Amino acid sequence: MSEGTSILKSKWVQLALGVICMMSISSPQYVWALFTKPIMGQLGVTLTELQVTFSILIVLQTFFSPFQGYLVDKFGPRLLLSIGTILTGLSWVLSANLTTVSNLYITYGVLGGLGTGIVYIGVVGLMVRWFPNNRGFAVGMVAAGYGIGALLTTFPISTSLAESGLQGTLTFFGYLIGVVGLLAAQGIRVPHADRVQTAGQIEAAASGVAPKTMLKTPVFWLMFLMMSMMSTSGLMVISQMGAFAKDFGITSATVFGMAALPLALTIDRVTNGLTRPFFGWVSDKLGREYTMTIAFGLEAIAMFLWVMTRSDPVMFVLLSGIVFFGWGEIFSLFPSTLTDTFGQKHATTNYGFLYMAQGVGSIIGGPIAAYIHGVADSWIPVFAIMIALDATAAILAFFVLRPMRAKYMQARAV
């Protein structure tokens, strides 16, 4: 008993368990593009109607995250993560028997959003406490679990949809992701107080700013704006990729002997995962804002090249990976920057408020982007908006956030 307890007190074991929890809840968001076509065929709904499901998933995952963070802080991460993983698996199992789009909104959207939100906020909030001096890397690792977890399910789900149909696929994988996440959650622990007293001068400058105080600061709202802008572009791609790949003539193409869309989605999972610890580690060394400028600028350039070569299957697959490499790091850079700025005492709840930006991005990148496409009958205006958002976020990071945050940190240190 004592040996097992001792093992669970290792920050590396906690990191591994956090990664597994995140991997278990990643599929509802990241394989959604595989479900859009069969669900549209089964329910006879438009893409715009269907994408409301995705927006509900992200909005519930994000807009309730401050409350979810509060619950995690109050009742402990193990209980809340257990509930979250169960809800996530249940959302797919119940969606398997859907008969109307409103049922899908409730099952896949509401239950999935609440379940994944509890786990995501809980794990990120826990890691910034276990790794006070390497937050960028640690948060990047668990965020990578969320970004790369669907790598293990993309091709199996694609194959299962062809062989077992929508109902069988959702049922089997719903049980699978629920059980795996629940088992991993049982080992989650909170760090002892003596592990979180060495976060250095940054922590001393901003030890435990409460949410109500944080929400009054311009630096928080600038971060919120920037994360909303970056979330919009990435979530547009995630939610609409199946649709615009079809319009670009990619869905029937093969690359390296494999179907282009599942291959692109699989590569995306790898790069979306790798970018999080990579740029998190870079930001620990180089600085948060400098790293944001580089990564966000890369995203803008990759999106531009992607749409310019959209009819080439090979370029579509390769550039999709670069697009996600320039996007996924927002989930390590923003929580790390936030905790650096406002301290770790209220880190889980504070990040819950910032994470609501992901919900804003889901609305603009989901149904609003689909609506713009419908009106223009083209994806070009949609991509133009996303490229502009990425480039603006990169500029804001260097020229506005960097001096504003430095001034705020200096004022708190006095």
C-alpha positions as a LaTeX table, in Angstrom:
\begin{tabular}{lrrr}
\hline
Residue & $x$ (\AA) & $y$ (\AA) & $z$ (\AA) \\
\hline
Met1 & 0.00 & 0.00 & 0.00 \\
Ser2 & 2.70 & 2.47 & 1.01 \\
Glu3 & 4.81 & 1.59 & $-2.03$ \\
Gly4 & 1.87 & 2.16 & $-4.35$ \\
Thr5 & 1.04 & 5.43 & $-2.62$ \\
Ser6 & 4.67 & 6.51 & $-2.92$ \\
Ile7 & 4.66 & 5.81 & $-6.65$ \\
Leu8 & 1.52 & 7.88 & $-7.11$ \\
Lys9 & 3.27 & 10.82 & $-5.41$ \\
Ser10 & 5.77 & 10.97 & $-8.26$ \\
Lys11 & 5.13 & 13.95 & $-10.51$ \\
Trp12 & 6.11 & 11.84 & $-13.53$ \\
Val13 & 3.52 & 9.20 & $-12.70$ \\
Gln14 & 0.94 & 11.94 & $-12.29$ \\
Leu15 & 1.99 & 13.37 & $-15.64$ \\
Ala16 & 1.58 & 9.96 & $-17.29$ \\
Leu17 & $-1.87$ & 9.45 & $-15.75$ \\
Gly18 & $-2.87$ & 12.94 & $-16.82$ \\
Val19 & $-1.79$ & 12.19 & $-20.39$ \\
Ile20 & $-3.88$ & 8.98 & $-20.42$ \\
Cys21 & $-6.94$ & 10.82 & $-19.08$ \\
Met22 & $-6.55$ & 13.45 & $-21.79$ \\
Met23 & $-6.08$ & 10.85 & $-24.52$ \\
Ser24 & $-9.28$ & 9.10 & $-23.44$ \\
Ile25 & $-11.42$ & 12.21 & $-23.95$ \\
Ser26 & $-9.87$ & 13.53 & $-27.18$ \\
Ser27 & $-11.91$ & 11.61 & $-29.76$ \\
Pro28 & $-15.25$ & 13.48 & $-29.38$ \\
Gln29 & $-13.58$ & 16.65 & $-30.67$ \\
Tyr30 & $-10.89$ & 15.35 & $-32.98$ \\
Val31 & $-12.71$ & 12.62 & $-34.93$ \\
Trp32 & $-15.92$ & 14.64 & $-35.32$ \\
Ala33 & $-15.05$ & 15.22 & $-39.01$ \\
Leu34 & $-15.41$ & 11.48 & $-39.64$ \\
Phe35 & $-18.95$ & 11.46 & $-38.26$ \\
Thr36 & $-20.39$ & 14.47 & $-40.12$ \\
Lys37 & $-21.07$ & 12.70 & $-43.42$ \\
Pro38 & $-22.74$ & 9.55 & $-42.03$ \\
Ile39 & $-24.80$ & 11.54 & $-39.52$ \\
Met40 & $-25.97$ & 13.97 & $-42.21$ \\
Gly41 & $-27.04$ & 11.00 & $-44.31$ \\
Gln42 & $-28.84$ & 9.30 & $-41.44$ \\
Leu43 & $-30.65$ & 12.36 & $-40.09$ \\
Gly44 & $-31.11$ & 14.29 & $-43.33$ \\
Val45 & $-29.85$ & 17.59 & $-41.89$ \\
Thr46 & $-27.69$ & 20.35 & $-43.33$ \\
Leu47 & $-24.05$ & 20.87 & $-42.41$ \\
Thr48 & $-24.89$ & 24.11 & $-40.61$ \\
Glu49 & $-27.51$ & 22.33 & $-38.45$ \\
Leu50 & $-25.13$ & 19.48 & $-37.71$ \\
Gln51 & $-22.22$ & 21.73 & $-36.75$ \\
Val52 & $-24.32$ & 23.12 & $-33.91$ \\
Thr53 & $-23.54$ & 19.79 & $-32.19$ \\
Phe54 & $-19.81$ & 20.53 & $-32.36$ \\
Ser55 & $-20.33$ & 24.04 & $-31.05$ \\
Ile56 & $-22.42$ & 22.74 & $-28.13$ \\
Leu57 & $-19.64$ & 20.26 & $-27.32$ \\
Ile58 & $-16.99$ & 22.98 & $-27.22$ \\
Val59 & $-19.19$ & 25.63 & $-25.60$ \\
Leu60 & $-20.22$ & 23.29 & $-22.77$ \\
Gln61 & $-16.61$ & 22.13 & $-22.48$ \\
Thr62 & $-15.42$ & 25.71 & $-22.13$ \\
Phe63 & $-18.15$ & 28.04 & $-20.85$ \\
Phe64 & $-18.74$ & 25.84 & $-17.81$ \\
Ser65 & $-15.02$ & 25.39 & $-17.19$ \\
Pro66 & $-14.74$ & 28.01 & $-14.40$ \\
Phe67 & $-17.45$ & 26.14 & $-12.48$ \\
Gln68 & $-15.84$ & 22.82 & $-13.34$ \\
Gly69 & $-12.51$ & 24.15 & $-12.13$ \\
Tyr70 & $-14.15$ & 25.23 & $-8.88$ \\
Leu71 & $-15.61$ & 21.74 & $-8.41$ \\
Val72 & $-12.22$ & 20.14 & $-9.04$ \\
Asp73 & $-10.61$ & 22.43 & $-6.46$ \\
Lys74 & $-13.39$ & 21.73 & $-3.93$ \\
Phe75 & $-13.95$ & 17.97 & $-4.31$ \\
Gly76 & $-10.58$ & 16.86 & $-5.65$ \\
Pro77 & $-9.44$ & 15.84 & $-9.13$ \\
Arg78 & $-9.87$ & 12.06 & $-8.78$ \\
Leu79 & $-13.63$ & 12.19 & $-8.19$ \\
Leu80 & $-14.30$ & 14.85 & $-10.82$ \\
Leu81 & $-12.07$ & 13.22 & $-13.44$ \\
Ser82 & $-13.86$ & 9.92 & $-12.84$ \\
Ile83 & $-17.22$ & 11.60 & $-13.42$ \\
Gly84 & $-15.89$ & 13.40 & $-16.48$ \\
Thr85 & $-14.57$ & 10.27 & $-18.18$ \\
Ile86 & $-17.83$ & 8.41 & $-17.52$ \\
Leu87 & $-19.87$ & 11.24 & $-19.02$ \\
Thr88 & $-17.60$ & 11.34 & $-22.07$ \\
Gly89 & $-18.00$ & 7.64 & $-22.83$ \\
Leu90 & $-21.72$ & 7.79 & $-22.11$ \\
Ser91 & $-22.18$ & 10.64 & $-24.60$ \\
Trp92 & $-21.11$ & 8.34 & $-27.44$ \\
Val93 & $-23.03$ & 5.30 & $-26.23$ \\
Leu94 & $-26.26$ & 7.31 & $-26.07$ \\
Ser95 & $-25.54$ & 9.04 & $-29.39$ \\
Ala96 & $-25.46$ & 5.64 & $-31.07$ \\
Asn97 & $-29.27$ & 5.48 & $-30.85$ \\
Leu98 & $-29.91$ & 9.01 & $-32.09$ \\
Thr99 & $-33.05$ & 9.61 & $-34.15$ \\
Thr100 & $-33.13$ & 13.41 & $-34.34$ \\
Val101 & $-30.53$ & 16.16 & $-34.42$ \\
Ser102 & $-31.91$ & 17.54 & $-31.13$ \\
Asn103 & $-31.08$ & 14.19 & $-29.49$ \\
Leu104 & $-27.56$ & 14.51 & $-30.87$ \\
Tyr105 & $-27.24$ & 17.99 & $-29.38$ \\
Ile106 & $-28.06$ & 16.61 & $-25.92$ \\
Thr107 & $-25.97$ & 13.42 & $-26.03$ \\
Tyr108 & $-22.89$ & 14.15 & $-28.11$ \\
Gly109 & $-22.99$ & 17.89 & $-27.41$ \\
Val110 & $-24.12$ & 18.46 & $-23.83$ \\
Leu111 & $-22.91$ & 15.28 & $-22.11$ \\
Gly112 & $-19.71$ & 15.19 & $-24.15$ \\
Gly113 & $-18.98$ & 18.85 & $-23.51$ \\
Leu114 & $-19.48$ & 18.62 & $-19.75$ \\
Gly115 & $-17.49$ & 15.39 & $-19.48$ \\
Thr116 & $-14.50$ & 16.47 & $-21.54$ \\
Gly117 & $-14.47$ & 19.91 & $-19.92$ \\
Ile118 & $-14.20$ & 18.50 & $-16.39$ \\
Val119 & $-11.29$ & 16.27 & $-17.37$ \\
Tyr120 & $-9.45$ & 18.88 & $-19.43$ \\
Ile121 & $-9.59$ & 21.65 & $-16.86$ \\
Gly122 & $-8.86$ & 19.26 & $-14.00$ \\
Val123 & $-5.75$ & 17.79 & $-15.60$ \\
Val124 & $-4.28$ & 21.11 & $-16.78$ \\
Gly125 & $-4.92$ & 22.72 & $-13.37$ \\
Leu126 & $-3.22$ & 19.79 & $-11.69$ \\
Met127 & $-0.10$ & 19.86 & $-13.89$ \\
Val128 & 0.68 & 23.56 & $-13.34$ \\
Arg129 & 0.81 & 22.68 & $-9.63$ \\
Trp130 & 2.94 & 19.52 & $-10.00$ \\
Phe131 & 5.48 & 21.28 & $-12.28$ \\
Pro132 & 5.78 & 24.90 & $-11.08$ \\
Asn133 & 9.14 & 25.46 & $-12.77$ \\
Asn134 & 8.39 & 23.67 & $-16.05$ \\
Arg135 & 4.78 & 24.57 & $-16.66$ \\
Gly136 & 5.10 & 25.01 & $-20.40$ \\
Phe137 & 6.50 & 21.51 & $-20.84$ \\
Ala138 & 4.15 & 19.77 & $-18.38$ \\
Val139 & 0.97 & 21.41 & $-19.66$ \\
Gly140 & 2.23 & 20.78 & $-23.17$ \\
Met141 & 2.56 & 17.08 & $-22.44$ \\
Val142 & $-0.98$ & 16.62 & $-21.11$ \\
Ala143 & $-2.35$ & 18.88 & $-23.83$ \\
Ala144 & $-0.47$ & 16.66 & $-26.28$ \\
Gly145 & $-2.39$ & 13.73 & $-24.85$ \\
Tyr146 & $-5.59$ & 15.52 & $-25.79$ \\
Gly147 & $-4.28$ & 16.48 & $-29.22$ \\
Ile148 & $-2.67$ & 13.15 & $-30.09$ \\
Gly149 & $-5.05$ & 10.77 & $-28.32$ \\
Ala150 & $-7.36$ & 10.52 & $-31.30$ \\
Leu151 & $-4.38$ & 9.25 & $-33.31$ \\
Leu152 & $-5.10$ & 5.85 & $-31.80$ \\
Thr153 & $-8.76$ & 5.97 & $-32.84$ \\
Thr154 & $-8.86$ & 7.81 & $-36.20$ \\
Phe155 & $-8.16$ & 4.87 & $-38.52$ \\
Pro156 & $-9.98$ & 2.29 & $-36.33$ \\
Ile157 & $-13.07$ & 4.53 & $-36.23$ \\
Ser158 & $-12.87$ & 5.16 & $-39.97$ \\
Thr159 & $-12.66$ & 1.41 & $-40.58$ \\
Ser160 & $-15.40$ & 0.67 & $-38.06$ \\
Leu161 & $-17.75$ & 3.17 & $-39.71$ \\
Ala162 & $-17.32$ & 1.33 & $-43.02$ \\
Glu163 & $-17.71$ & $-2.14$ & $-41.51$ \\
Ser164 & $-20.01$ & $-1.73$ & $-38.48$ \\
Gly165 & $-21.83$ & 1.49 & $-39.25$ \\
Leu166 & $-22.44$ & 4.56 & $-37.13$ \\
Gln167 & $-24.30$ & 2.89 & $-34.26$ \\
Gly168 & $-21.82$ & 0.07 & $-33.69$ \\
Thr169 & $-18.86$ & 2.43 & $-33.88$ \\
Leu170 & $-20.21$ & 4.93 & $-31.36$ \\
Thr171 & $-21.25$ & 2.19 & $-28.94$ \\
Phe172 & $-17.95$ & 0.27 & $-28.94$ \\
Phe173 & $-15.66$ & 3.28 & $-28.78$ \\
Gly174 & $-17.91$ & 5.00 & $-26.23$ \\
Tyr175 & $-17.42$ & 2.14 & $-23.79$ \\
Leu176 & $-13.70$ & 1.97 & $-24.60$ \\
Ile177 & $-12.85$ & 5.63 & $-23.97$ \\
Gly178 & $-14.99$ & 5.70 & $-20.82$ \\
Val179 & $-13.32$ & 2.68 & $-19.23$ \\
Val180 & $-9.75$ & 3.73 & $-20.08$ \\
Gly181 & $-10.24$ & 7.23 & $-18.70$ \\
Leu182 & $-11.97$ & 6.01 & $-15.55$ \\
Leu183 & $-9.14$ & 3.61 & $-14.72$ \\
Ala184 & $-6.47$ & 6.29 & $-15.19$ \\
Ala185 & $-8.40$ & 8.77 & $-13.02$ \\
Gln186 & $-8.18$ & 6.45 & $-10.01$ \\
Gly187 & $-4.45$ & 7.19 & $-9.62$ \\
Ile188 & $-4.71$ & 10.99 & $-9.76$ \\
Arg189 & $-3.40$ & 12.83 & $-6.70$ \\
Val190 & $-2.89$ & 16.44 & $-5.56$ \\
Pro191 & 0.74 & 17.52 & $-4.92$ \\
His192 & 1.87 & 18.05 & $-1.34$ \\
Ala193 & 2.33 & 21.68 & $-0.34$ \\
Asp194 & 6.13 & 21.43 & $-0.22$ \\
Arg195 & 6.21 & 20.63 & $-3.95$ \\
Val196 & 4.71 & 23.95 & $-4.98$ \\
Gln197 & 6.91 & 26.39 & $-3.06$ \\
Thr198 & 9.73 & 26.65 & $-5.61$ \\
Ala199 & 8.18 & 28.36 & $-8.59$ \\
Gly200 & 10.75 & 31.18 & $-8.42$ \\
Gln201 & 10.46 & 34.91 & $-8.77$ \\
Ile202 & 7.54 & 34.81 & $-11.19$ \\
Glu203 & 5.41 & 32.96 & $-8.65$ \\
Ala204 & 6.46 & 35.35 & $-5.91$ \\
Ala205 & 5.36 & 38.26 & $-8.07$ \\
Ala206 & 1.88 & 36.87 & $-8.59$ \\
Ser207 & 1.01 & 34.35 & $-5.91$ \\
Gly208 & $-2.63$ & 33.46 & $-6.10$ \\
Val209 & $-4.61$ & 36.21 & $-7.81$ \\
Ala210 & $-8.30$ & 35.38 & $-7.33$ \\
Pro211 & $-10.58$ & 35.05 & $-10.39$ \\
Lys212 & $-12.63$ & 38.16 & $-9.55$ \\
Thr213 & $-9.44$ & 40.23 & $-9.44$ \\
Met214 & $-7.96$ & 38.62 & $-12.56$ \\
Leu215 & $-11.12$ & 39.38 & $-14.55$ \\
Lys216 & $-10.60$ & 43.10 & $-13.95$ \\
Thr217 & $-7.17$ & 43.18 & $-15.59$ \\
Pro218 & $-6.60$ & 44.19 & $-19.25$ \\
Val219 & $-3.85$ & 41.59 & $-19.60$ \\
Phe220 & $-6.32$ & 38.77 & $-18.98$ \\
Trp221 & $-8.76$ & 40.06 & $-21.59$ \\
Leu222 & $-5.98$ & 40.47 & $-24.12$ \\
Met223 & $-5.04$ & 36.83 & $-23.59$ \\
Phe224 & $-8.72$ & 35.91 & $-23.89$ \\
Leu225 & $-8.99$ & 37.78 & $-27.20$ \\
Met226 & $-5.86$ & 36.16 & $-28.60$ \\
Met227 & $-6.88$ & 32.66 & $-27.54$ \\
Ser228 & $-10.33$ & 33.21 & $-29.07$ \\
Met229 & $-8.72$ & 34.22 & $-32.36$ \\
Met230 & $-6.40$ & 31.21 & $-32.44$ \\
Ser231 & $-9.10$ & 28.81 & $-31.29$ \\
Thr232 & $-11.37$ & 29.96 & $-34.12$ \\
Ser233 & $-8.93$ & 29.03 & $-36.87$ \\
Gly234 & $-8.08$ & 25.62 & $-35.45$ \\
Leu235 & $-11.64$ & 24.66 & $-34.62$ \\
Met236 & $-12.78$ & 25.72 & $-38.09$ \\
Val237 & $-10.37$ & 23.19 & $-39.54$ \\
Ile238 & $-11.29$ & 20.47 & $-37.05$ \\
Ser239 & $-15.04$ & 20.86 & $-37.50$ \\
Gln240 & $-15.14$ & 21.59 & $-41.25$ \\
Met241 & $-12.25$ & 19.50 & $-42.60$ \\
Gly242 & $-14.47$ & 16.69 & $-43.86$ \\
Ala243 & $-16.66$ & 19.24 & $-45.67$ \\
Phe244 & $-13.96$ & 21.35 & $-47.33$ \\
Ala245 & $-11.87$ & 18.27 & $-48.17$ \\
Lys246 & $-14.89$ & 17.06 & $-50.15$ \\
Asp247 & $-15.24$ & 20.42 & $-51.93$ \\
Phe248 & $-11.52$ & 20.43 & $-52.72$ \\
Gly249 & $-11.82$ & 16.94 & $-54.26$ \\
Ile250 & $-9.64$ & 15.29 & $-51.60$ \\
Thr251 & $-11.99$ & 12.72 & $-50.05$ \\
Ser252 & $-11.75$ & 10.32 & $-52.99$ \\
Ala253 & $-7.98$ & 10.76 & $-53.40$ \\
Thr254 & $-5.22$ & 8.51 & $-52.09$ \\
Val255 & $-1.78$ & 9.55 & $-50.86$ \\
Phe256 & 1.04 & 7.05 & $-50.40$ \\
Gly257 & $-1.52$ & 4.30 & $-50.99$ \\
Met258 & $-3.84$ & 5.49 & $-48.21$ \\
Ala259 & $-7.11$ & 7.44 & $-48.21$ \\
Ala260 & $-6.15$ & 11.12 & $-48.07$ \\
Leu261 & $-8.58$ & 12.40 & $-45.42$ \\
Pro262 & $-7.96$ & 9.75 & $-42.70$ \\
Leu263 & $-4.22$ & 10.03 & $-43.41$ \\
Ala264 & $-4.34$ & 13.82 & $-43.01$ \\
Leu265 & $-6.35$ & 13.47 & $-39.79$ \\
Thr266 & $-3.81$ & 10.97 & $-38.44$ \\
Ile267 & $-0.82$ & 13.20 & $-39.27$ \\
Asp268 & $-2.70$ & 16.10 & $-37.73$ \\
Arg269 & $-3.02$ & 14.21 & $-34.45$ \\
Val270 & 0.75 & 13.67 & $-34.36$ \\
Thr271 & 1.71 & 17.27 & $-35.10$ \\
Asn272 & $-1.11$ & 18.66 & $-32.94$ \\
Gly273 & 0.28 & 16.58 & $-30.10$ \\
Leu274 & 3.99 & 17.20 & $-30.63$ \\
Thr275 & 3.64 & 20.97 & $-30.90$ \\
Arg276 & 2.27 & 21.28 & $-27.37$ \\
Pro277 & 5.25 & 20.01 & $-25.33$ \\
Phe278 & 7.68 & 21.31 & $-27.98$ \\
Phe279 & 6.53 & 24.93 & $-27.97$ \\
Gly280 & 5.81 & 24.65 & $-24.24$ \\
Trp281 & 9.45 & 23.70 & $-23.69$ \\
Val282 & 10.61 & 26.45 & $-26.07$ \\
Ser283 & 8.53 & 28.99 & $-24.14$ \\
Asp284 & 10.13 & 27.87 & $-20.86$ \\
Lys285 & 13.50 & 28.81 & $-22.40$ \\
Leu286 & 12.74 & 31.61 & $-24.87$ \\
Gly287 & 9.76 & 33.31 & $-23.23$ \\
Arg288 & 6.01 & 32.95 & $-23.73$ \\
Glu289 & 5.33 & 35.90 & $-26.02$ \\
Tyr290 & 8.29 & 35.32 & $-28.34$ \\
Thr291 & 7.18 & 31.72 & $-28.75$ \\
Met292 & 3.60 & 32.79 & $-29.44$ \\
Thr293 & 4.77 & 35.11 & $-32.21$ \\
Ile294 & 6.72 & 32.33 & $-33.90$ \\
Ala295 & 4.00 & 29.68 & $-33.56$ \\
Phe296 & 1.04 & 31.88 & $-34.49$ \\
Gly297 & 2.93 & 33.26 & $-37.49$ \\
Leu298 & 3.69 & 29.71 & $-38.62$ \\
Glu299 & $-0.02$ & 28.92 & $-38.43$ \\
Ala300 & $-0.93$ & 31.91 & $-40.64$ \\
Ile301 & 1.67 & 30.99 & $-43.27$ \\
Ala302 & 0.68 & 27.32 & $-43.29$ \\
Met303 & $-3.02$ & 28.16 & $-43.66$ \\
Phe304 & $-2.23$ & 30.44 & $-46.62$ \\
Leu305 & $-0.14$ & 27.81 & $-48.40$ \\
Trp306 & $-2.75$ & 25.15 & $-47.63$ \\
Val307 & $-5.61$ & 26.95 & $-49.34$ \\
Met308 & $-3.37$ & 27.96 & $-52.26$ \\
Thr309 & $-2.50$ & 24.29 & $-52.96$ \\
Arg310 & $-5.90$ & 22.89 & $-51.93$ \\
Ser311 & $-6.44$ & 20.69 & $-54.99$ \\
Asp312 & $-3.14$ & 18.79 & $-54.56$ \\
Pro313 & $-3.78$ & 15.71 & $-52.34$ \\
Val314 & $-0.14$ & 15.35 & $-51.26$ \\
Met315 & 0.17 & 19.02 & $-50.31$ \\
Phe316 & $-3.23$ & 18.87 & $-48.62$ \\
Val317 & $-2.04$ & 16.05 & $-46.35$ \\
Leu318 & 1.40 & 17.50 & $-45.60$ \\
Leu319 & 0.28 & 21.09 & $-45.02$ \\
Ser320 & $-2.60$ & 19.96 & $-42.80$ \\
Gly321 & 0.05 & 18.61 & $-40.44$ \\
Ile322 & 1.95 & 21.93 & $-40.46$ \\
Val323 & $-1.30$ & 23.82 & $-39.85$ \\
Phe324 & $-1.91$ & 21.83 & $-36.68$ \\
Phe325 & 1.73 & 22.16 & $-35.62$ \\
Gly326 & 1.20 & 25.93 & $-35.70$ \\
Trp327 & $-2.08$ & 25.73 & $-33.79$ \\
Gly328 & $-2.06$ & 23.12 & $-31.03$ \\
Glu329 & 0.52 & 24.90 & $-28.88$ \\
Ile330 & $-2.10$ & 27.39 & $-27.70$ \\
Phe331 & $-3.09$ & 24.77 & $-25.14$ \\
Ser332 & 0.34 & 24.84 & $-23.52$ \\
Leu333 & 1.29 & 28.49 & $-24.04$ \\
Phe334 & $-1.87$ & 30.16 & $-22.74$ \\
Pro335 & $-2.34$ & 28.19 & $-19.48$ \\
Ser336 & 1.38 & 28.52 & $-18.71$ \\
Thr337 & 1.35 & 32.25 & $-19.40$ \\
Leu338 & $-1.80$ & 32.69 & $-17.34$ \\
Thr339 & $-0.39$ & 30.85 & $-14.31$ \\
Asp340 & 2.94 & 32.70 & $-14.62$ \\
Thr341 & 0.98 & 35.94 & $-14.48$ \\
Phe342 & $-1.70$ & 35.24 & $-11.87$ \\
Gly343 & $-0.18$ & 32.47 & $-9.74$ \\
Gln344 & $-1.08$ & 28.86 & $-9.05$ \\
Lys345 & $-3.36$ & 29.15 & $-6.02$ \\
His346 & $-6.44$ & 29.58 & $-8.24$ \\
Ala347 & $-4.83$ & 28.14 & $-11.37$ \\
Thr348 & $-7.57$ & 25.62 & $-12.21$ \\
Thr349 & $-10.46$ & 28.06 & $-11.85$ \\
Asn350 & $-8.54$ & 30.92 & $-13.50$ \\
Tyr351 & $-7.74$ & 28.79 & $-16.53$ \\
Gly352 & $-11.40$ & 27.82 & $-16.63$ \\
Phe353 & $-12.22$ & 31.44 & $-17.43$ \\
Leu354 & $-9.53$ & 31.70 & $-20.11$ \\
Tyr355 & $-10.54$ & 28.35 & $-21.61$ \\
Met356 & $-13.96$ & 29.85 & $-22.40$ \\
Ala357 & $-12.17$ & 31.42 & $-25.38$ \\
Gln358 & $-12.25$ & 27.97 & $-26.93$ \\
Gly359 & $-16.04$ & 28.16 & $-26.80$ \\
Val360 & $-16.00$ & 31.48 & $-28.64$ \\
Gly361 & $-13.76$ & 29.89 & $-31.27$ \\
Ser362 & $-16.12$ & 26.93 & $-31.68$ \\
Ile363 & $-19.06$ & 29.20 & $-32.50$ \\
Ile364 & $-17.16$ & 31.29 & $-35.06$ \\
Gly365 & $-15.21$ & 28.34 & $-36.48$ \\
Gly366 & $-18.23$ & 26.00 & $-36.48$ \\
Pro367 & $-21.70$ & 27.18 & $-37.52$ \\
Ile368 & $-20.68$ & 30.75 & $-38.42$ \\
Ala369 & $-17.89$ & 29.51 & $-40.71$ \\
Ala370 & $-20.32$ & 27.01 & $-42.25$ \\
Tyr371 & $-22.81$ & 29.85 & $-42.78$ \\
Ile372 & $-20.17$ & 32.05 & $-44.46$ \\
His373 & $-19.32$ & 29.15 & $-46.75$ \\
Gly374 & $-22.97$ & 28.65 & $-47.55$ \\
Val375 & $-23.51$ & 32.31 & $-48.44$ \\
Ala376 & $-20.29$ & 32.65 & $-50.47$ \\
Asp377 & $-20.47$ & 29.11 & $-51.89$ \\
Ser378 & $-16.72$ & 29.00 & $-51.34$ \\
Trp379 & $-14.23$ & 28.23 & $-48.58$ \\
Ile380 & $-11.84$ & 31.00 & $-49.69$ \\
Pro381 & $-13.47$ & 33.78 & $-47.58$ \\
Val382 & $-13.48$ & 31.45 & $-44.57$ \\
Phe383 & $-9.77$ & 30.71 & $-44.94$ \\
Ala384 & $-9.01$ & 34.40 & $-45.46$ \\
Ile385 & $-10.66$ & 35.26 & $-42.15$ \\
Met386 & $-8.77$ & 32.50 & $-40.32$ \\
Ile387 & $-5.40$ & 33.59 & $-41.76$ \\
Ala388 & $-6.08$ & 37.18 & $-40.69$ \\
Leu389 & $-6.93$ & 36.06 & $-37.14$ \\
Asp390 & $-3.72$ & 34.01 & $-36.87$ \\
Ala391 & $-1.51$ & 36.84 & $-38.16$ \\
Thr392 & $-3.15$ & 39.39 & $-35.87$ \\
Ala393 & $-2.66$ & 37.14 & $-32.83$ \\
Ala394 & 1.06 & 36.81 & $-33.68$ \\
Ile395 & 1.43 & 40.60 & $-33.91$ \\
Leu396 & $-0.48$ & 41.17 & $-30.66$ \\
Ala397 & 1.74 & 38.68 & $-28.80$ \\
Phe398 & 4.92 & 40.58 & $-29.64$ \\
Phe399 & 3.83 & 44.20 & $-29.68$ \\
Val400 & 1.03 & 44.32 & $-27.10$ \\
Leu401 & 0.94 & 41.31 & $-24.75$ \\
Arg402 & 4.69 & 41.29 & $-24.09$ \\
Pro403 & 4.97 & 44.88 & $-22.76$ \\
Met404 & 1.54 & 44.80 & $-21.09$ \\
Arg405 & 2.30 & 41.62 & $-19.14$ \\
Ala406 & 5.77 & 42.84 & $-18.16$ \\
Lys407 & 4.24 & 46.04 & $-16.78$ \\
Tyr408 & 1.61 & 44.11 & $-14.84$ \\
Met409 & 4.18 & 41.70 & $-13.36$ \\
Gln410 & 6.43 & 44.59 & $-12.35$ \\
Ala411 & 3.53 & 46.36 & $-10.63$ \\
Arg412 & 2.64 & 43.21 & $-8.66$ \\
Ala413 & 6.24 & 42.72 & $-7.58$ \\
Val414 & 6.39 & 46.16 & $-5.96$ \\
\hline
\end{tabular}
